[in-house]
Amino acid sequence: MWEFPGGKIELNESPEQALQRELDEELRCSAEIGAHINTTEYEYDFGIVILTTYYCSLKGDEPQLTEHSEIRWVQVAELDQLDWAPADIPAVEQVMRDFQV
């Protein structure tokens, strides 16, 4: 399944700082963190995930695969064609509404 990049927030870290760190660790890239899209809560078999999603603008180098099997840039109109992890679906739907797709 597809997921937006990110991960756990560490002690004394804001959600935006956590996203910056995770982008660097997972994709070796940096981004300007923009507007908050939404925060959702989803219960998986292993526990509850609280996912906060932001719009971002890539700064500098293109993302690099470090620990994932694939990375993909997708047009907003094509977002709903991917098999998203359940916790990410509300953010996908909100982005599509924001861009009136």
Residue pairs with C-beta under 8 A, 6 or more apart in sequence:
1 83
1 84
1 85
2 72
2 82
2 83
2 84
2 85
2 88
3 84
3 85
3 87
3 88
4 51
4 53
4 88
4 91
5 19
5 22
5 23
5 26
5 27
5 63
6 18
6 19
6 22
6 51
6 53
7 18
7 22
7 25
7 26
8 18
9 15
9 18
10 18
10 21
13 21
15 52
15 54
16 33
16 54
19 31
19 33
19 54
19 56
20 30
20 31
20 33
23 29
23 30
23 31
23 56
23 63
24 30
25 66
26 66
26 67
26 68
27 63
27 64
27 65
27 66
27 71
28 61
28 63
28 64
28 66
29 58
29 59
29 60
29 61
29 62
29 63
29 64
30 58
30 59
30 60
31 56
31 57
31 58
31 59
32 56
32 57
32 59
33 54
33 56
34 54
34 55
34 56
34 57
35 54
35 55
36 52
36 53
36 54
37 53
37 54
37 55
37 91
37 94
37 95
37 98
38 52
38 53
38 90
38 91
38 94
39 50
39 51
39 52
39 53
40 50
40 51
40 53
40 87
40 90
40 91
41 48
41 49
41 50
41 51
42 48
42 49
42 51
42 86
42 87
43 49
44 86
44 87
49 87
51 87
51 88
51 91
53 88
53 91
53 94
63 71
65 71
72 82
74 81
74 82
76 95
76 96
76 99
76 101
77 96
77 101
79 92
79 95
79 96
79 101
80 92
80 96
84 92
